């Protein structure tokens, strides 16, 4: 694994942790946030998930190719 890959994995991890930290703010947990704030929490969480999913999908495709020779050009991660 290259240092660039490690850096991208850590960046994705920290982006997700940041989104989760914001999402777990007291307004988000108790349900007392106004709608626009709840929408912002959801937007941030979705952006964090999208960024980390892209990094992990690319890494898995590379590992599968290295181990089996299978191409994984059209991989996608399901969020549901």
N, C-alpha and C positions, 0 to 999 in steps of 0.2 A: 504494500500500500504506500502510495506516495504522500509526501507532506501536503501537497495540494488537496488530495482526497481527504486526509485527516482534517485539514482546516475546513473544508466544506462540510464535513460531517459535524464538526464542533459548531460551526456557524448555524447549521440547521437545528441542532440540539438547543443552542442558546435562544434562537428565535422562537422555538416552541415553548421553552421554559418561560420566556418573557411573556408570551401570549397567555400561557396558563396562569402566571402570576397576576396579570391584569384581570383575567377572567374570574379569578377567585377573590377579587376585591369584595368587601363586605356588601356592597350593593348587588353584586352579581349573585352572591350566595343566598342572601335573604330575599331576593326578588323585589327589592325596593327601588331599583334603578328605574329611571324613566326610559321610555321606549328607545329614544335615540342613543342613549348610553348602552342599553342592552344590544342594540344593533351594532354599535361600535365594538363591543366585546366579541360578538359573533364574527364580525369582519376580521378582527385581529387574529382570532383563533383559526379561522379558515385560511388566512394568509400564512400563518405559521405552519399549519398542516400541509398546505400546498408546497411550501418551500422544502420542508423536511421530506415529504413523500417523493419529491423529484430527486433529491440527493440519494435517498435510500433505494429508489427504483433503479437509478443509473448504476449504483454500486452492485446491486443484486444482478442486474443484467450482465455486468462485466464479470462478476464471479462465476455465474453460470456458464458464460462463454469460455472462460479459462478452464473450467473443470470438465465441461461436456462438449464444447464446440457448438452448442445451440445458439442461434441468433435470437435476440430478444429485442428487436427494434421497435416493436409496437406494445411494449409493456405499459400498463397503467395500473394505478392503485385505486381501489374502490374505497370510498370514504364512509360507506354505510355498513 
